[in-house]
Amino acid sequence: MTDVRTPAVEAAIEGELRLLQPEVRSSPELLGKLLHPEFREFGASGRYWDRTSIIESLLAGNEPGPRPVVVSRMEGVQLAPDVVHLTFDTEHNGRRAHRSSLWRRTGDGWRMYFHQGTLFSGE
């Protein structure tokens, strides 16, 4: 993937990093602003999530807690005027995952439309 930092890619990266912040993950209002109404995810756990179930899980504290999530190798490409694809790796409590997300521009700004995480043990 060729990483081209267009304003759209920068907006998607900003949104992605915000979604990893504990204060965002504990706020239904902030999550609602960043997740598309049709959001779907295939989690690193293998579980399928929709917008409602991921917000409920995050608010219940079932997802990564106070320890920071370390992000590396963040790259993005603008696929269309209103679509950005991001790829990156995360590490949290020794658990590493390759991640991919699609962001769509809406009338309310950039929102995550799809996300997938795949666990990995090493390079």
NORGIMO-V358323 format. One record per backbone hydrogen bond with DSSP energy under -0.5 kcal/mol. CO is the residue of the C=O (numbers start at 1). NH is the residue of the N-H. Records with the same first field share a line. If there is no record, write none. Layout:
CO: NH ; NH
//
This chain:
1: 3
2: 4
3: 5
4: 6
6: 10
7: 11
8: 12
9: 13
10: 14
11: 15
12: 16
13: 17
14: 18
15: 19
16: 20
17: 20
18: 21
21: 24 ; 25
22: 26
24: 27
26: 28
27: 31
28: 32
29: 33
30: 34
31: 34 ; 35
34: 36 ; 112
36: 39
39: 51
40: 115
41: 43 ; 49
42: 117
43: 46
47: 43
49: 41
50: 54
51: 55
52: 56
53: 57
54: 58
55: 59
56: 60
57: 62
58: 61
68: 70
69: 71
70: 91
72: 89
75: 87
76: 4
77: 79 ; 85
80: 83
82: 105
83: 79 ; 80
84: 103
85: 77
86: 101
87: 75
88: 99
89: 72
90: 97
91: 70
92: 95
94: 96
95: 92
96: 120
97: 90
98: 118
99: 88
100: 116
101: 86
102: 113 ; 114
103: 84
104: 111
106: 109
109: 106
111: 104
112: 36
113: 40
114: 102
115: 42
116: 100
118: 98
120: 96
//
